[in-house]
Amino acid sequence: EVKESPRGNVPITSTFEDYTKYGNVMLPNTIKNVNPYYSMTSTLSYEINAPVDESQFNPEVKKQSK
């Protein structure tokens, strides 16, 4: 992939590694992004069907000041 930057077009290589089966799906535990200026490795973890508090789906209402 090539992304635009202030220095011009920069090629980026993303590598997905260390796959583990979660339920019926294989997901990567490591993602590596490399370009000429830096490299970054992300280590991921997953929790499938984790409980989610319903409040996360409600927008916050800002109180009006008097």
Accessible surface in RSA format (square Angstrom, percent):
REM  Atomic radii and reference values for relative SASA: ProtOr
REM  Chains: A
REM  Algorithm: Lee & Richards
REM  Probe-radius: 1.40
REM  Slices: 20
REM RES _ NUM      All-atoms   Total-Side   Main-Chain    Non-polar    All polar
REM                ABS   REL    ABS   REL    ABS   REL    ABS   REL    ABS   REL
RES GLU A   1   131.87  75.7  79.21  59.9  52.66 125.4  46.66  90.3  85.21  69.6
RES VAL A   2    94.81  62.4  65.91  59.7  28.90  69.6  65.91  57.3  28.90  78.4
RES LYS A   3   107.13  52.3 102.71  63.0   4.43  10.5  51.33  46.2  55.80  59.4
RES GLU A   4   157.84  90.6 129.56  98.0  28.28  67.3  42.01  81.3 115.83  94.6
RES SER A   5    43.07  36.4  22.58  30.1  20.49  47.2  30.24  64.4  12.83  18.0
RES PRO A   6   148.50 108.2 102.90  93.8  45.60 165.8 116.56  96.2  31.94 198.5
RES ARG A   7   173.88  73.0 136.57  69.6  37.31  88.8  50.27  68.7 123.61  74.9
RES GLY A   8    35.12  43.3   0.00   N/A  35.12  43.3  33.64  92.3   1.48   3.3
RES ASN A   9   108.66  74.9  80.29  77.6  28.37  68.3  15.55  37.4  93.11  90.0
RES VAL A  10    10.55   6.9  10.16   9.2   0.39   0.9  10.55   9.2   0.00   0.0
RES PRO A  11    74.34  54.2  72.27  65.9   2.08   7.6  72.39  59.8   1.95  12.1
RES ILE A  12    27.55  15.7  23.20  17.3   4.35  10.5  23.31  16.8   4.24  11.5
RES THR A  13    85.98  61.2  82.18  83.3   3.80   9.1  52.11  70.0  33.87  51.2
RES SER A  14    51.16  43.2  25.14  33.6  26.02  59.9  15.67  33.4  35.49  49.7
RES THR A  15    55.95  39.8  52.46  53.2   3.48   8.3  36.48  49.0  19.47  29.4
RES PHE A  16   103.13  51.6  84.81  52.5  18.31  47.7  84.81  51.4  18.31  52.4
RES GLU A  17    59.76  34.3  55.76  42.2   4.00   9.5  25.53  49.4  34.23  27.9
RES ASP A  18    93.01  65.1  72.20  71.9  20.81  49.2  27.00  63.5  66.00  65.8
RES TYR A  19   108.73  50.8  83.45  47.5  25.28  65.8  57.59  43.3  51.14  63.0
RES THR A  20    56.05  39.9  52.11  52.8   3.94   9.4  43.06  57.8  12.99  19.6
RES LYS A  21   133.30  65.0 110.92  68.1  22.38  53.3  56.70  51.0  76.60  81.6
RES TYR A  22    51.63  24.1  44.57  25.4   7.06  18.4  35.37  26.6  16.26  20.0
RES GLY A  23    63.03  77.7   0.00   N/A  63.03  77.7  40.62 111.5  22.41  50.2
RES ASN A  24   145.74 100.5 115.43 111.6  30.31  73.0  27.91  67.2 117.84 113.9
RES VAL A  25    81.26  53.5  79.20  71.7   2.06   5.0  81.26  70.6   0.00   0.0
RES MET A  26   105.53  54.7  87.76  58.1  17.77  42.3  81.88  69.6  23.65  31.3
RES LEU A  27    41.81  23.3  41.81  29.9   0.00   0.0  41.81  29.4   0.00   0.0
RES PRO A  28    18.75  13.7  18.75  17.1   0.00   0.0  18.75  15.5   0.00   0.0
RES ASN A  29    18.53  12.8  18.53  17.9   0.00   0.0   9.11  21.9   9.42   9.1
RES THR A  30    21.09  15.0  21.09  21.4   0.00   0.0   8.60  11.5  12.49  18.9
RES ILE A  31    34.41  19.6  34.41  25.6   0.00   0.0  34.41  24.8   0.00   0.0
RES LYS A  32    79.92  39.0  79.77  48.9   0.15   0.4  32.53  29.3  47.39  50.5
RES ASN A  33    28.55  19.7  28.46  27.5   0.09   0.2   5.24  12.6  23.31  22.5
RES VAL A  34    75.49  49.7  73.27  66.3   2.22   5.4  73.56  63.9   1.93   5.2
RES ASN A  35    17.84  12.3   5.53   5.3  12.31  29.6   4.57  11.0  13.27  12.8
RES PRO A  36    95.21  69.4  51.40  46.9  43.81 159.2  64.54  53.3  30.68 190.7
RES TYR A  37   115.26  53.8  80.84  46.0  34.43  89.6  59.17  44.5  56.09  69.1
RES TYR A  38   115.33  53.8 101.57  57.8  13.76  35.8  86.23  64.8  29.10  35.9
RES SER A  39    81.99  69.3  54.46  72.7  27.54  63.4  18.68  39.8  63.32  88.7
RES MET A  40    93.79  48.6  87.60  58.0   6.19  14.7  56.59  48.1  37.20  49.3
RES THR A  41    81.90  58.2  51.99  52.7  29.91  71.3  32.23  43.3  49.67  75.1
RES SER A  42    36.18  30.6  31.04  41.4   5.13  11.8  19.34  41.2  16.83  23.6
RES THR A  43   116.89  83.1  85.54  86.7  31.35  74.7  62.09  83.4  54.79  82.8
RES LEU A  44    59.07  32.9  49.24  35.2   9.84  24.7  52.20  36.7   6.87  18.5
RES SER A  45   105.72  89.3  79.15 105.6  26.57  61.2  43.67  93.0  62.05  86.9
RES TYR A  46    71.94  33.6  44.25  25.2  27.69  72.1  45.77  34.4  26.17  32.3
RES GLU A  47   134.46  77.2 106.57  80.6  27.90  66.4  44.10  85.3  90.36  73.8
RES ILE A  48    91.73  52.2  68.92  51.3  22.80  55.0  70.90  51.1  20.82  56.5
RES ASN A  49   145.70 100.5 106.09 102.5  39.62  95.4  36.78  88.5 108.92 105.3
RES ALA A  50    35.84  32.9  21.50  33.2  14.34  32.6  23.29  32.8  12.55  33.2
RES PRO A  51   130.55  95.1  99.28  90.5  31.27 113.7 111.05  91.7  19.50 121.2
RES VAL A  52    78.15  51.4  53.31  48.3  24.84  59.9  56.31  48.9  21.84  59.2
RES ASP A  53    91.78  64.3  76.00  75.6  15.78  37.3  30.86  72.6  60.92  60.8
RES GLU A  54   128.09  73.5 124.97  94.5   3.13   7.4  60.45 116.9  67.64  55.2
RES SER A  55    70.40  59.5  58.48  78.0  11.92  27.5  43.07  91.7  27.33  38.3
RES GLN A  56   135.95  76.0  98.94  72.3  37.01  88.1  37.46  79.7  98.49  74.7
RES PHE A  57   140.98  70.5 111.46  69.0  29.51  76.8 117.47  71.2  23.50  67.3
RES ASN A  58    97.38  67.2  86.07  83.2  11.31  27.2  22.23  53.5  75.15  72.6
RES PRO A  59   118.83  86.6  98.02  89.4  20.82  75.7 109.92  90.8   8.92  55.4
RES GLU A  60   170.16  97.7 139.73 105.7  30.42  72.4  58.75 113.6 111.40  91.0
RES VAL A  61   134.81  88.7 107.09  96.9  27.72  66.8 110.69  96.2  24.12  65.4
RES LYS A  62   186.46  91.0 166.97 102.4  19.49  46.4 115.54 104.0  70.91  75.5
RES LYS A  63   199.95  97.5 168.19 103.2  31.77  75.6 116.76 105.1  83.19  88.6
RES GLN A  64   170.48  95.3 143.60 104.9  26.88  64.0  51.76 110.2 118.72  90.0
RES SER A  65   114.32  96.6  79.12 105.6  35.19  81.1  52.36 111.5  61.96  86.8
RES LYS A  66   247.93 121.0 171.06 105.0  76.87 183.0 147.80 133.0 100.13 106.7
END  Absolute sums over single chains surface
CHAIN  1 A     6241.2       4895.4       1345.8       3411.1       2830.1
END  Absolute sums over all chains
TOTAL          6241.2       4895.4       1345.8       3411.1       2830.1
